[in-house]
Amino acid sequence: MTDELRIVVGYTADDSGADALALGARIAAAAEGRLEVVLVLPIEARGGVVPPDPGYERHVKERGRSWLAEASAAIGDEIAQALHIRYAESFAEGLTAAAHEFDAALIVVGAARGGLLGRARIGSVANELLHSSDVPVALAPAGSRDIRPGQGVTRVTTAVGTRPGAQRLLEASVALARAVHAPLRLVSLVPIDLPSGLDAELAHLTSTTHAEEVLESARAALPDGIDVTAQVATGESVEEAVKALDWHAGELVLVGSSRLASPHRLFLGSTAAKMLRELPVPMIVVPRTRG
């Protein structure tokens, strides 16, 4: 791994691609990193198993280069960048291969079309990545293109689960916070969904106390010199707990993969999926074990 933070942006010539590009540029600007802007074309465009039509292949490449030139112009000269066209069976496959090729720390993709402003809606590409990638994946909410790269990253928040552990998630959080020069916040969400007849005050106290213990354990596992705070958020649901927290416009949220994920692979768990419905900031999903 090089010292320079490398970020693969899955670019498409639409609003979703512009959102991904803007988020990648903002993280790269904060970390003084490098963007690898990747346009993935279907393998059929290169001829597949059928002898290619030179005219069609040339047209596809020229169109792709035109789109990438537009992307480069949108980024500007202040951020180190490289533009790439890759061919693959699927967009997600092409992005994962590119992340390996460039030793990237992160893959950034945009939300699906039709998502609410400021929210990320998982489309087919993001869904495939979240079930197959061994590289952390950032989901750029709709409207990310309206946030200037110079805003940087104001805070990194890590959603710590209700169970002790998640060392890989903590390591990734510390690395990112250091890279983008931002403070780290550890958060535990405590949804109070009570069965009838259970004492609400006692359940709240028990759940909150356990969450605080898990947070303290996570904080103790962090290296010295990290600017870190810890917070428990409660609500009648995960969504309500997310709403109860304050969020910076320039914030990033890290979550770990579900326990159902295969080793070194991503899988978006139910809690993270519920968080995504209400999060007004980008979410980064981290593989549950080291790659």
C-alpha positions in Angstrom: 0.0 0.0 0.0 1.3 3.4 -0.9 1.2 6.3 1.5 -1.0 8.3 -0.9 -4.7 7.6 -0.4 -6.1 6.3 -3.6 -9.8 6.5 -4.3 -11.6 4.7 -7.2 -14.6 6.6 -8.4 -17.2 4.7 -10.4 -18.1 7.3 -13.0 -21.2 7.5 -15.1 -22.3 10.4 -17.2 -25.3 11.3 -15.1 -26.2 12.9 -11.7 -25.3 9.7 -9.9 -21.8 9.8 -11.4 -21.5 13.5 -10.6 -22.4 12.8 -7.0 -19.8 10.0 -6.8 -17.1 12.2 -8.4 -17.8 15.1 -6.0 -17.6 12.9 -2.9 -14.4 11.2 -4.1 -12.9 14.6 -4.8 -13.9 15.9 -1.4 -12.2 13.0 0.4 -9.2 13.2 -1.9 -8.8 17.0 -1.3 -9.0 16.5 2.5 -6.4 13.6 2.4 -4.2 15.1 -0.4 -4.9 11.8 -2.1 -5.4 10.7 -5.7 -8.6 10.0 -7.7 -8.7 7.1 -10.1 -11.8 7.9 -12.2 -13.0 4.7 -13.8 -15.6 4.4 -16.5 -16.6 0.7 -16.9 -18.0 -0.3 -20.3 -19.7 -3.6 -21.0 -17.3 -6.2 -22.3 -19.5 -6.5 -25.4 -18.3 -3.0 -26.4 -14.9 -4.6 -27.0 -16.4 -7.2 -29.2 -16.9 -10.0 -26.7 -16.7 -13.4 -28.4 -17.8 -11.9 -31.7 -15.2 -10.2 -33.9 -15.5 -6.5 -33.0 -16.8 -3.8 -35.4 -13.9 -1.3 -35.5 -16.2 1.6 -36.1 -18.5 0.7 -33.2 -15.5 0.1 -30.9 -14.0 3.4 -31.9 -17.3 5.2 -31.3 -17.7 3.7 -27.8 -14.1 4.6 -26.8 -14.5 8.2 -28.1 -17.7 8.6 -26.2 -16.2 7.3 -23.1 -13.1 9.6 -23.4 -15.5 12.5 -23.9 -17.4 11.6 -20.7 -14.1 11.3 -18.7 -12.9 14.6 -20.1 -16.0 16.2 -18.7 -15.3 14.5 -15.3 -11.7 15.8 -15.3 -12.9 19.3 -16.0 -15.4 19.1 -13.1 -12.6 18.0 -10.7 -10.2 20.7 -11.7 -6.4 20.8 -11.4 -6.0 20.9 -7.7 -6.7 17.2 -7.1 -4.4 14.5 -8.4 -6.3 12.4 -10.9 -6.1 9.8 -13.6 -8.9 8.7 -16.0 -9.5 5.1 -17.0 -11.8 3.1 -19.3 -12.2 -0.5 -18.3 -14.2 -3.4 -19.7 -16.0 -5.9 -17.5 -19.0 -8.2 -17.3 -20.5 -5.8 -14.8 -19.8 -2.3 -13.4 -19.2 -3.6 -9.9 -16.7 -6.2 -11.2 -14.8 -3.6 -13.2 -14.6 -1.2 -10.2 -13.4 -4.0 -7.8 -10.7 -5.0 -10.3 -9.7 -1.4 -10.7 -9.4 -1.0 -6.9 -7.0 -3.9 -6.8 -5.1 -2.6 -9.7 -4.5 0.8 -8.1 -4.3 -0.5 -4.5 -7.2 1.8 -3.7 -8.4 2.3 -0.1 -12.0 3.1 -1.2 -14.5 2.7 -4.0 -17.1 5.5 -4.4 -20.4 5.1 -6.2 -23.5 7.3 -6.5 -27.0 6.6 -5.3 -29.6 5.1 -7.6 -31.8 7.5 -9.5 -34.9 8.7 -7.7 -33.3 9.0 -4.3 -34.3 11.8 -2.0 -31.9 14.8 -1.8 -29.2 14.1 0.7 -30.1 10.4 1.0 -28.4 7.4 -0.6 -30.7 4.9 -2.4 -29.0 1.6 -3.2 -29.0 0.8 -6.9 -28.0 -2.4 -8.7 -24.3 -1.4 -8.9 -24.0 -0.5 -5.2 -26.0 -3.6 -4.2 -23.6 -5.8 -6.2 -20.6 -4.1 -4.6 -22.1 -4.4 -1.1 -22.3 -8.1 -1.6 -19.0 -8.8 -3.3 -16.3 -6.1 -2.7 -13.3 -6.7 -0.5 -12.6 -3.0 -0.6 -14.6 -0.4 1.5 -17.4 1.2 -0.5 -18.7 4.7 -0.1 -22.2 5.6 -1.1 -22.6 9.2 -2.3 -26.1 10.6 -1.4 -28.1 12.4 -4.0 -27.0 16.0 -4.2 -23.4 15.4 -3.2 -22.4 17.1 -6.4 -23.5 20.4 -4.9 -20.9 20.2 -2.1 -17.6 21.8 -3.0 -14.5 19.6 -2.6 -12.9 22.4 -0.5 -15.3 21.7 2.3 -13.2 18.6 3.1 -14.3 16.2 5.9 -15.3 17.8 9.1 -15.8 14.6 11.2 -15.6 10.8 10.8 -18.4 8.9 12.7 -18.2 5.2 13.3 -21.3 3.2 14.1 -20.2 0.7 16.8 -22.5 -2.3 17.1 -24.0 -3.7 20.3 -21.4 -6.4 20.5 -17.7 -5.9 21.4 -15.1 -6.3 18.7 -15.1 -4.8 15.2 -11.3 -4.2 15.2 -11.1 -3.9 11.4 -13.8 -1.2 11.5 -11.9 0.7 14.2 -8.6 0.4 12.3 -10.3 1.7 9.1 -11.9 4.6 11.0 -8.6 5.7 12.6 -6.8 5.5 9.3 -9.5 7.6 7.5 -9.7 10.2 10.3 -6.0 10.6 10.3 -5.8 10.8 6.5 -8.5 13.5 6.2 -7.4 15.3 9.4 -10.8 15.0 11.1 -11.9 14.1 14.6 -13.4 10.7 15.2 -16.8 10.1 16.8 -17.9 6.6 18.1 -21.7 6.2 18.1 -23.8 3.3 19.4 -27.5 3.3 18.3 -30.0 1.9 20.8 -33.4 1.3 19.4 -36.0 0.8 22.2 -38.5 -1.5 20.6 -40.3 -2.9 23.7 -42.7 -5.9 23.9 -45.8 -5.2 25.9 -45.5 -5.4 29.6 -41.8 -4.6 29.8 -40.7 -1.7 32.0 -39.6 1.0 29.6 -37.4 2.9 32.0 -35.5 -0.3 33.1 -35.1 -1.5 29.4 -33.8 1.9 28.4 -31.3 2.0 31.3 -30.1 -1.5 30.6 -29.7 -1.0 26.9 -27.9 2.4 27.3 -25.6 1.0 30.0 -24.6 -1.9 27.7 -24.0 0.5 24.8 -21.8 2.7 26.9 -19.8 -0.3 27.9 -19.3 -1.3 24.3 -18.3 2.2 23.4 -15.8 2.4 26.2 -14.3 -0.9 25.1 -14.0 0.4 21.5 -12.4 3.7 22.7 -9.9 1.8 24.8 -8.8 -0.2 21.7 -7.9 3.0 19.8 -4.3 4.1 19.6 -3.1 7.1 21.6 -3.3 10.6 20.1 -6.7 10.2 18.4 -9.2 13.0 18.9 -12.3 10.9 19.8 -15.7 11.3 21.4 -18.3 8.7 22.1 -22.1 9.0 22.1 -25.1 6.8 22.6 -28.2 7.6 20.6 -31.5 6.2 21.5 -34.9 6.1 19.8 -38.0 4.0 19.2 -36.2 2.6 16.1 -32.8 2.8 14.4 -34.1 5.5 12.2 -35.2 7.6 15.1 -31.9 7.1 16.9 -30.1 8.3 13.7 -32.4 11.4 13.6 -31.5 12.1 17.3 -27.8 12.7 16.4 -26.3 15.9 15.1 -24.6 15.7 11.7 -22.1 17.9 10.1 -22.5 18.7 6.4 -18.9 17.5 5.7 -19.2 14.3 7.8 -18.6 10.6 6.8 -20.1 7.6 8.5 -18.4 4.2 8.7 -20.2 1.0 9.4 -19.0 -2.6 9.4 -20.3 -5.4 7.3 -23.0 -7.8 8.6 -21.8 -10.9 10.4 -23.4 -12.8 7.5 -20.6 -11.4 5.2 -18.1 -13.9 3.8 -14.5 -13.2 5.1 -13.0 -10.2 3.4 -16.3 -9.3 1.7 -19.1 -6.7 2.3 -22.7 -7.4 3.2 -25.0 -4.5 4.3 -26.7 -5.6 7.5 -30.2 -4.7 8.5 -29.1 -2.0 11.0 -26.9 -0.3 8.4 -29.7 -0.4 5.8 -32.1 1.3 8.3 -29.5 3.9 9.0 -29.1 4.6 5.3 -32.8 5.6 5.1 -32.2 8.6 7.4 -28.5 9.5 7.1 -28.0 12.9 5.6 -24.3 12.2 5.0 -22.3 9.6 3.0 -21.9 6.1 4.4 -18.8 3.9 4.0 -19.2 0.1 4.5 -16.0 -1.7 5.6 -15.3 -5.4 5.2 -15.6 -7.3 8.4 -12.1 -8.8 8.2 -8.8 -7.6 6.9 -8.2 -8.2 3.1 
